[in-house]
Amino acid sequence: MFLTSVRPVPELIGEGLPGVPEHMRRLGVLIAALPGGALRLPTPVTVVVGDNGAGKSTLLEAIAVGLGVNPEGGSRHARFATGDEDYPEWLICSRAHNPRDVYFLRGETFLNLSEYHHQIHSPENPDPLSDLPFLSHGQGLLALVERRFHSDGMIILDEPEDGLSYPRQVEVVTQLERLAAQGAQVILATHSPVFLSMQGATVYAFGDKGIAPVAPEATEAVHAAREFLADPLGTAAFLIGEGE
């Protein structure tokens, strides 16, 4: 275990402070409302679940920045940006000790990350991920898991299910569980029941009432998947208003 908890910097939850994005301020308030004013990470795998816009990606980005990682993805050494946005350290990251390596994957900048790995490749300094631009999104994620992630590192993944078929999701989950058992720490945000099923994971649900630990089977993602599979046509009709 490397990262044990995160808490907001005092400025994040102050009133009327300029320069604090509203989505980041909301995250700070949600974390500050937890016992001890911190989000605890007691297990090697932490999974964050919630609706779109609930704050999951904001949390992962803030953790990555707090650990010195490029906020747009990659490792501590990655140097690329799609804009001139500033990324202050809004979270205090408490660590038992520092990981040798940290890698952050976010879906919306995956293409830029792929190009970065391709551009830094050279015969003198080969990059094992130089072929990412020529792979599909799903194939690229599998390449990251197989070639880049380590058992002595931190792995931060924002919606890793993107681009992966169901069997490939299971494959990635299996490999992440193996890495975690060997010493890695995994923090991910997901909408996928497959990733929610990771063994021994601490699961946090982001909702209207705040952040709370939850059993995977009690999450809305799992409930909705079961409901749909039990009655696909009926569920679809209800969602488009034909079942009323």
LINJO-V254019 format. One record per residue. N is the residue number from 1. OMEGA is omega in degrees with one decimal (* if undefined). NEAR is the number of other C-alpha atoms within 8 Angstrom. Layout:
n:omega:near
N:OMEGA:NEAR
N:OMEGA:NEAR
This chain:
n:omega:near
1:178.8:10
2:-178.8:10
3:-176.7:13
4:178.6:12
5:172.8:11
6:177.0:13
7:-179.1:13
8:170.8:14
9:-176.8:10
10:-177.7:6
11:-174.9:7
12:-177.1:12
13:175.4:11
14:-178.7:7
15:171.1:4
16:179.8:4
17:-179.5:7
18:173.1:4
19:178.8:4
20:177.9:8
21:-175.8:6
22:-179.7:6
23:178.2:8
24:176.7:11
25:179.5:11
26:177.7:8
27:179.0:11
28:178.9:13
29:179.9:10
30:-179.7:10
31:-179.1:13
32:-179.6:13
33:179.2:8
34:176.7:10
35:-178.5:6
36:178.8:5
37:-176.7:9
38:173.0:12
39:-176.5:9
40:178.5:7
41:-170.3:10
42:-175.5:6
43:-179.2:9
44:179.3:13
45:174.5:12
46:179.9:13
47:179.7:14
48:-176.9:13
49:179.4:14
50:-177.7:12
51:175.7:8
52:179.2:5
53:-177.1:5
54:179.1:8
55:-177.4:10
56:-178.6:12
57:177.3:8
58:178.5:10
59:-177.3:9
60:178.0:14
61:-179.2:9
62:176.3:12
63:179.5:11
64:179.5:13
65:179.6:13
66:178.8:12
67:175.5:8
68:-177.2:7
69:174.4:16
70:-176.3:15
71:179.2:10
72:175.7:10
73:180.0:14
74:-175.5:12
75:175.8:11
76:-175.2:10
77:-177.6:7
78:-178.8:10
79:172.5:5
80:-179.5:9
81:178.4:6
82:179.4:6
83:-178.8:4
84:-178.8:5
85:177.6:4
86:-178.9:4
87:177.2:6
88:176.0:5
89:-176.8:8
90:-179.4:10
91:172.2:11
92:-176.7:10
93:179.5:12
94:-175.0:8
95:170.5:9
96:169.9:8
97:-175.1:7
98:175.4:7
99:176.7:9
100:-174.2:6
101:173.7:10
102:178.0:13
103:-176.7:14
104:177.4:14
105:174.6:11
106:-170.7:12
107:-172.2:9
108:178.3:5
109:-176.6:9
110:179.6:11
111:178.5:8
112:177.6:9
113:178.7:12
114:179.1:13
115:178.6:10
116:-179.9:10
117:179.5:13
118:-175.4:13
119:-177.9:7
120:179.5:9
121:174.4:10
122:177.7:7
123:-179.5:5
124:-179.9:4
125:-177.3:7
126:176.1:8
127:-176.7:10
128:-178.7:7
129:-176.0:12
130:-178.9:13
131:-177.8:10
132:-179.4:13
133:-177.0:10
134:179.1:5
135:172.4:9
136:179.4:9
137:-180.0:10
138:177.7:11
139:179.1:8
140:178.2:10
141:177.8:9
142:178.2:9
143:177.3:11
144:-178.1:10
145:-174.0:11
146:-171.1:7
147:-168.5:8
148:-175.3:9
149:-174.7:10
150:178.8:8
151:177.9:9
152:-178.7:11
153:173.9:14
154:-177.6:13
155:-178.3:12
156:-172.6:13
157:177.1:13
158:-179.7:12
159:-177.8:11
160:-179.9:13
161:-178.1:11
162:176.6:8
163:-177.4:7
164:171.6:11
165:-179.8:8
166:179.4:7
167:179.3:7
168:174.4:8
169:178.4:12
170:179.5:10
171:179.7:8
172:178.1:10
173:-179.9:11
174:-179.5:8
175:177.4:9
176:176.7:10
177:178.3:10
178:179.1:8
179:179.2:12
180:178.9:13
181:-179.1:8
182:176.2:8
183:179.4:11
184:171.8:15
185:-176.0:15
186:172.3:13
187:-178.3:13
188:173.0:13
189:-173.5:14
190:167.4:14
191:-170.8:10
192:173.8:9
193:-180.0:10
194:179.6:10
195:175.8:12
196:-176.2:10
197:-176.6:8
198:-173.2:10
199:175.1:5
200:-176.6:6
201:165.9:11
202:-177.0:11
203:175.1:13
204:176.2:12
205:173.8:12
206:-178.9:14
207:-178.1:9
208:-176.8:4
209:177.4:4
210:180.0:8
211:-178.9:11
212:172.9:7
213:-176.0:8
214:173.0:9
215:-177.9:7
216:-177.3:10
217:179.7:6
218:-178.7:8
219:178.3:11
220:-179.3:7
221:179.0:10
222:180.0:12
223:-178.6:10
224:179.1:8
225:178.9:9
226:-179.6:8
227:-179.6:10
228:-178.8:10
229:178.9:7
230:-178.0:6
231:-175.7:8
232:-177.1:9
233:-180.0:6
234:179.4:8
235:179.2:10
236:179.1:9
237:179.1:10
238:-176.1:10
239:179.0:8
240:172.6:7
241:-178.3:7
242:-178.0:7
243:-178.2:8
244:*:4
